[in-house]
Amino acid sequence: MALATVPVGRRFLLLLAQENLEFRLPEVKSLFSLCKSQLKYEDNFNAKSPFWIVHIPSEEVAKAIMRRTVCAKSIFELWGQGRTHEDLHNSLRDYPTDKMIPYLQHGSTYQIKVYAFNKTLSHNERIQRIDDLGFLPFQGTVKLKNPEHEFWLLEDYGTDPNNAPEKPFCIYFGRWIADGQRELINLYSVKKRHFIGNTSMDAGLSFLIANHAKAGANDLVFDPFVGTGSLLVACAHFGAFVCGADIDYNIIHGRGKASRKDQKWRGPDENIRANLRQYGLEQFYVDVLVSDASKNILRKANFFDAIITDPPYGVRESTRKTGSQKGVIKSAEEYIESHVPVSMNYHLSDIFIDLLNLAAENLVMNGRLVYWLPVYKLEYISTYFCTY
């Protein structure tokens, strides 16, 4: 989906976390699509900046996006902006008064916060910036705890921590609308997870993938390299029914050596289902099974709304499929039904071909296949990979 530059709708300011920079734009685009809208931005848009000015049809759509995103910290209805405080004040004076009045009325309570990115402001500097906004027609009462309305003045000092400018590059003022879901990263932290493995996906990245896949209520999501189910937990949080498969019998059944430092063997209730139960999501658990991803055992039908996965790359987790390195060995006739073939290396290129075939055979129309792909960034070119 291409980004649109034609201003449509109201102007909002997104404040984003400065991590996983390459994944922020795809996540936000996916969430706009999930809300049946399109990301529209202004000509000076900088994807690496923590401040994005976007155009959104309504406040309800803005809140819906913030109920999902783990990349954005907060969103504000933008009232004014400028390179200097004088420019900001002039911009605020030009903002339609009728749009301000509902939030500044007598009897209401409010608070003004000052935020500086990449610079620490003293208490006196913050107070001075608030006092300089005295020309705004506030009629309500200041309340520092749980006010009805919050207003933020935000200053951007760039992204270089070793070379912050004396004056900000840009200053913004707006009405706070909603916070993102950054708290999910700590709430679902793998450190607190009941069942983990050597390659359990970080909670923040798991929610990113769930948002890229647009997993939502009553969707059916499948992970063909499920591991300990981190991606399934994230999708279930958003109301999707989840299932998966893995070639590792011990992982699926929660047996074998534990991955925790002071634990030798896994306990009797360490499994993927227990992970969902830990977060009150067991009702979304369908099942997981031992299966070889190179041999699709599912009937050809379009029933998955999303296929999401973190395939093994052969670094911390070996890549395996059923077969023999020595060539085809025929089993004796009487052992055919009970024969379990040995495993062989599963090359990364074959993994992704099989993933594409799985998606073609089992994804619903407009469903999404989302997977992690290891690349060497200095040589990465997006045209290396198939797009549909």
C-alpha positions in Angstrom: 0.0 0.0 0.0 1.6 3.3 -1.1 1.7 6.2 1.3 -0.6 9.1 0.3 0.7 12.7 0.5 -2.6 14.5 -0.1 -3.8 16.0 3.3 -7.2 14.5 4.1 -8.8 14.5 7.5 -7.7 16.1 10.8 -4.0 16.5 11.6 -2.6 14.4 14.4 0.9 14.0 15.8 2.3 10.6 16.5 5.0 10.2 19.1 6.9 7.0 18.4 9.5 4.9 20.4 13.0 5.1 18.9 13.5 1.4 18.5 12.8 -1.1 15.7 12.8 1.8 13.3 12.4 -0.4 10.2 9.2 -1.9 11.5 7.4 1.2 12.6 6.1 2.3 9.3 4.8 -1.2 8.2 3.1 -1.6 11.5 1.3 1.8 11.3 0.3 1.2 7.7 -1.1 -2.2 8.7 -3.2 -0.7 11.5 -4.5 2.1 9.2 -5.6 -0.7 6.8 -7.2 -2.6 9.6 -9.2 0.5 10.4 -10.2 0.7 6.7 -8.2 3.9 6.3 -5.0 4.9 4.6 -1.9 6.5 6.1 -1.6 10.0 4.8 1.3 12.3 5.7 2.8 15.6 4.8 5.7 16.3 2.3 8.4 16.7 5.0 7.6 13.2 6.4 10.7 11.5 7.9 10.2 7.8 8.8 13.2 7.8 11.2 11.9 10.8 13.3 10.0 10.1 16.6 7.4 12.7 15.4 5.0 12.0 12.6 2.3 14.3 11.4 -0.5 12.2 9.9 -4.0 12.9 8.7 -6.7 10.7 10.2 -10.4 10.9 9.4 -11.6 11.0 13.0 -10.5 10.8 16.6 -12.2 7.4 16.8 -9.8 6.0 14.2 -6.9 7.5 16.0 -7.9 5.8 19.2 -8.5 2.5 17.4 -4.9 2.6 16.0 -3.5 3.3 19.5 -5.3 0.4 21.0 -3.1 -1.9 18.9 0.3 -0.2 18.2 3.4 -1.1 20.2 5.6 1.3 18.2 3.8 4.5 19.0 3.8 6.0 22.5 1.0 8.6 22.2 -1.1 10.5 19.7 -2.2 14.1 19.8 -4.6 16.3 18.0 -2.2 18.8 16.5 -3.1 22.5 17.2 0.1 24.2 16.2 3.8 23.8 15.2 6.8 25.9 14.4 10.6 26.1 14.2 10.6 28.5 17.1 8.3 29.3 20.0 7.3 32.4 18.3 6.3 30.5 15.2 4.4 28.0 17.4 2.5 30.8 19.1 1.5 32.3 15.8 0.4 28.9 14.6 -1.7 28.5 17.7 -3.3 31.9 17.1 -4.3 30.8 13.6 -5.9 27.6 14.9 -9.7 27.8 14.7 -11.0 29.0 18.1 -14.2 26.9 17.7 -12.1 23.8 17.7 -10.4 24.8 20.9 -13.3 26.0 23.0 -14.9 22.6 23.8 -11.7 21.7 25.7 -11.0 25.0 27.4 -14.4 25.8 28.9 -15.1 27.0 32.4 -15.7 24.1 34.8 -13.3 21.8 33.0 -9.9 20.6 34.3 -6.7 20.5 32.3 -2.9 20.0 32.5 -0.1 21.1 30.3 3.0 18.9 29.9 6.3 19.7 28.4 8.3 17.0 26.6 11.7 17.4 24.9 13.1 14.6 22.8 16.9 14.2 23.0 17.3 17.0 25.6 16.7 17.5 29.3 14.9 20.7 30.2 15.2 22.1 33.7 12.1 22.6 35.9 12.3 26.4 35.3 12.5 26.0 31.6 9.4 23.9 31.6 7.5 26.3 33.7 8.5 29.2 31.4 7.3 27.4 28.3 3.9 26.8 30.0 3.7 30.4 31.1 4.3 31.6 27.6 1.1 29.8 26.5 -1.0 32.2 28.7 -2.5 33.8 25.6 -4.6 30.6 24.9 -8.2 31.1 26.2 -8.1 28.5 29.0 -11.2 28.9 31.2 -10.9 25.7 33.2 -9.0 24.8 36.3 -5.5 23.4 36.4 -5.4 19.8 37.8 -2.2 17.8 37.9 -3.8 14.5 38.6 -6.4 12.9 36.3 -7.5 16.1 34.5 -10.3 16.0 31.9 -7.9 17.3 29.2 -4.2 17.0 28.7 -2.2 19.3 26.5 1.4 18.7 25.5 4.2 20.9 24.2 6.7 18.7 22.5 10.2 19.8 21.3 12.3 17.8 18.8 16.1 18.1 19.2 16.9 15.5 16.6 18.1 11.9 17.0 21.8 12.3 17.5 22.4 12.0 21.3 26.0 13.2 20.9 25.2 16.4 18.9 21.9 17.8 20.2 21.3 21.4 18.9 20.9 24.4 21.2 17.5 25.2 19.7 14.9 22.6 18.7 14.3 21.6 15.1 10.5 21.8 15.6 8.0 22.5 18.4 4.5 21.0 18.5 1.5 21.7 20.7 -1.6 19.5 20.8 -4.3 17.8 22.8 -3.5 14.3 24.0 -5.8 11.7 22.5 -4.5 8.3 23.6 -1.4 6.2 24.5 -0.2 3.2 22.6 0.2 -0.3 24.0 3.9 -0.1 25.0 3.0 -1.6 28.4 2.3 -5.0 26.7 6.0 -5.4 26.1 6.6 -5.6 29.9 3.3 -7.4 30.7 4.1 -10.2 28.2 7.8 -10.2 28.8 9.5 -13.6 28.0 11.3 -13.3 31.3 8.0 -13.8 33.0 6.7 -16.4 30.6 5.8 -19.9 31.9 7.2 -21.8 28.9 10.2 -20.6 27.0 12.8 -21.9 24.6 16.2 -20.8 23.4 14.7 -18.8 20.6 11.4 -17.5 22.1 10.4 -14.3 20.3 10.6 -11.0 22.2 7.2 -9.8 23.3 7.5 -6.4 21.5 8.5 -8.1 18.2 5.7 -10.6 18.6 3.1 -7.9 18.8 4.6 -6.1 15.9 4.1 -9.3 13.8 0.6 -9.7 15.1 -0.2 -6.1 13.9 1.5 -6.7 10.6 -0.7 -9.7 10.1 -3.8 -7.7 11.2 -4.8 -10.5 13.5 -8.1 -9.7 15.1 -11.2 -11.0 16.8 -12.4 -14.4 15.5 -9.5 -14.7 13.0 -7.8 -18.1 12.6 -4.0 -17.7 12.8 -1.4 -20.5 12.0 2.3 -20.7 12.8 4.1 -23.6 11.0 7.3 -23.1 13.1 5.5 -22.5 16.3 8.3 -23.1 18.8 7.1 -22.0 22.3 4.2 -20.0 20.8 5.2 -16.4 21.4 3.6 -15.2 18.2 0.4 -17.1 19.0 0.2 -15.4 22.4 0.4 -12.0 20.8 -2.3 -12.8 18.2 -4.6 -14.3 20.9 -4.3 -11.1 22.9 -6.1 -9.4 20.0 -8.9 -12.1 20.0 -7.6 -14.4 17.2 -7.9 -18.2 17.5 -4.5 -19.7 17.2 -2.9 -23.0 16.2 0.5 -24.2 15.0 2.9 -26.9 14.2 6.6 -27.8 14.8 8.9 -30.7 13.9 10.3 -30.8 17.4 8.3 -33.3 19.5 9.8 -32.1 22.8 8.7 -28.5 22.1 5.2 -29.4 21.2 4.7 -31.7 24.2 6.8 -29.5 26.6 9.4 -32.1 27.4 13.2 -32.3 27.5 15.8 -29.9 28.9 14.6 -26.5 30.1 16.0 -23.3 28.7 16.1 -21.5 32.1 19.4 -21.1 33.8 18.6 -22.9 37.1 16.2 -25.5 35.8 17.4 -28.8 34.2 14.2 -30.3 32.9 10.9 -28.8 31.8 8.0 -29.2 34.3 4.8 -31.2 33.8 2.8 -28.1 32.7 5.3 -26.3 30.5 3.7 -26.1 27.1 2.1 -23.6 24.6 -1.4 -24.0 26.0 -0.1 -23.1 29.5 1.4 -19.9 28.1 -2.0 -18.8 26.8 -3.6 -19.8 30.1 -1.0 -17.6 31.9 -2.5 -14.5 30.3 -6.2 -15.6 30.4 -6.2 -16.5 26.7 -6.7 -20.2 26.8 -10.1 -19.9 25.1 -8.3 -18.9 21.9 -6.1 -22.0 21.8 -7.1 -24.4 19.0 -4.2 -26.9 19.0 -0.6 -27.5 18.0 0.8 -30.6 16.4 4.1 -32.3 15.5 4.5 -31.8 11.8 7.1 -31.2 9.1 6.7 -27.8 7.4 8.2 -29.1 4.2 5.3 -31.5 3.8 2.0 -29.8 4.1 -0.5 -32.2 5.7 -3.4 -29.8 5.6 -6.2 -30.2 3.1 -6.2 -27.5 0.3 -8.7 -25.0 1.6 -8.6 -21.3 2.4 -9.2 -21.2 6.2 -6.3 -19.3 7.7 -6.8 -15.5 8.0 -3.1 -15.1 8.7 0.1 -17.3 8.7 2.8 -15.9 10.8 6.1 -17.4 11.7 9.7 -17.0 12.7 11.5 -19.8 10.8 14.7 -21.4 12.1 17.8 -20.0 10.5 20.3 -22.7 11.5 22.1 -20.4 14.0 20.6 -20.9 17.5 18.0 -23.3 16.2 18.8 -26.0 13.6 16.8 -26.2 10.4 15.4 -29.7 9.9 13.0 -31.6 7.8 12.3 -35.3 7.5 14.5 -37.2 5.0 18.0 -38.7 4.7 21.2 -37.1 3.6 22.2 -40.5 2.1 19.5 -40.6 -0.5 16.2 -42.4 -0.5 16.1 -45.5 1.6 13.1 -47.7 1.1 11.6 -49.3 4.2 10.8 -52.9 4.4 7.2 -53.5 3.4 6.1 -54.5 6.9 7.4 -51.3 8.5 5.9 -48.7 6.1 3.1 -47.7 8.4 5.2 -47.3 11.5 8.3 -45.9 9.8 9.6 -42.5 11.1 12.1 -41.0 8.7 15.3 -39.4 9.9 15.9 -35.7 9.6 18.1 -33.7 7.2 19.0 -30.1 6.7 16.2 -27.8 5.6 17.7 -25.0 3.5 16.5 -21.4 4.0 15.4 -21.0 0.4 13.3 -24.2 0.6 11.7 -23.0 3.8 10.4 -19.8 2.1 9.2 -21.6 -1.0 7.2 -24.0 1.3 5.9 -21.0 3.2 4.6 -19.4 0.0 3.1 -22.7 -1.2 1.4 -23.0 2.2 0.0 -19.5 1.9 -1.3 -20.1 -1.6 -3.1 -23.3 -0.5 -4.5 -22.3 2.9 -4.8 -18.5 3.2 -8.1 -16.8 2.8 -8.4 -14.2 0.1 -6.6 -11.0 1.3 -5.1 -13.0 4.2 -1.5 -12.2 5.2 1.7 -14.2 5.3 4.1 -12.6 7.7 7.5 -14.1 8.5 11.0 -13.1 9.7 13.8 -13.2 7.1 17.5 -12.9 8.0 19.3 -10.4 5.7 22.7 -8.8 5.5 21.6 -5.1 5.7 24.5 -3.8 3.6 23.4 -5.9 0.6 19.7 -6.0 1.2 17.5 -5.0 -1.7 13.7 -5.4 -1.5 13.5 -6.6 -5.1 15.3 -9.8 -4.1 12.0 -11.2 -2.8 8.7 -12.1 -4.3 5.7 -9.8 -3.9 2.1 -10.5 -4.7 
